[in-house]
Amino acid sequence: MTPRPVTLGDLPIRDDLRGRSPYGAPQIDVPVRLNTNENPYPPSPALVADLAGAVGRDAASLNRYPDRDALALRGDLAAYLGHGLAVDQVWAANGSNEVLQQILQAFGGHGRSALGFEPSYSMHPIITTGVSTRWIPGSREEDFGVDPGKAVAAIEEHRPDIVFLTSPNNPTGTALPLGVIEGLVQAAPGMVVVDEAYFEFARTGTPSALSLLPGNPRLIVTRTMSKAFAMAGTRVGYLAADPAVVEALLLVRLPYHLSTLTQMAARVALAHRAELLGTVDRLRAERDDCVAWLRGRGLTVADSDANFVMFGRFADRRAVWEALLARGVLIREVGPPEWLRVSIGTTGEMAAFREAMTDALAASPVITTPGGSGRDDLEGIL
Ligand SMILES: *Cc1c(COP(=O)(O)O)cnc(C)c1O
């Protein structure tokens, strides 16, 4: 007799995980993929050749564990970040998602809480609850900024152990003024994580929260090589903070978490950073053109300091998303319910997006009245 198929509900899974959905940006194979904020430019033949050579060299020692503390990579990352940072102030892991998870493991946990201002990156609450930490959803304003007075009030009311600030924010693209971040670092009783995954795409002159690190040992700034560095497949994220924060993370990280090959690929990419970051200027120009084009079509578009643009508002965003997909263009249904997000692609990909959008707009009514990003709209999006 064949046994009855087992479902999740049959297993003794943790009560707080019952009924939850996993992170799930669709991975659909279409010609124009503009849905996960990747850099559309693949590595150059020169970089590919350097990577292949380095794999050849490192392969001969794969019987050994990697450098457990990834010191050479962390040194390279510190040099890239500047701000006088030393190797003991920088930490790296498999994507900034793993960095965030380690932060939660060290500073969150059972009986503790984390606060973020939504709409924001959906992985923040998923990672938070994944380590049995309570998630407190704070809110953003109509323009997706964070009101300092209300944010301080929320911090004082809830006394969270961790505060998440995403700047530039995903999915809205909006950056936070440094003064707002500084005020919240002062107000927070625990750790403050500024997720700067998109920092390199910010408009010229936008300051990094890295400049606030001196004298603020409870501040952590996270970055990633997945976006500007065009290395999403490598899985390397990192942070800068006080050396004591790095000591805390050593208590929870798995030994040898960053493979020899990962450390090597990240270092080779950093050595080629002029080339990789060279695509950032092109993407920023393409982004600004995209914002202007969408506004020219009568759409509402959030200011963007990232490599994506959130736009709306649509009575039926699903219909627009599907119309684009039918034309081979995959964007993301994320954020408040009347909005969509498009990642910035190559010039050709953006032309395909505009062409598909022109068709989609002909069939879909656009809402032009103000409002629509209030709390009620955000139910159920994260
Ligand atoms: C893409 C993204 C990350 C990065 O994730 P990785 O794990 O480094 O690939 C982190 N934070 C935000 C807000 C993001 O959008």
The ligand as a Gaussian input file, in Angstrom:
#p B3LYP/6-31G(d) Opt

LIG

0 1
 C       18.312000      42.459000      -2.385000
 C       18.287000      42.954000      -0.972000
 C       19.172000      42.458000      -0.029000
 C       20.261000      41.547000      -0.453000
 O       20.188000      40.312000      -0.356000
 P       21.436000      39.347000      -0.578000
 O       21.147000      38.300000       0.412000
 O       22.685000      40.115000      -0.244000
 O       21.385000      38.943000      -1.990000
 C       19.190000      42.991000       1.235000
 N       18.352000      43.979000       1.572000
 C       17.486000      44.495000       0.704000
 C       16.620000      45.619000       1.111000
 C       17.414000      43.977000      -0.592000
 O       16.517000      44.454000      -1.449000

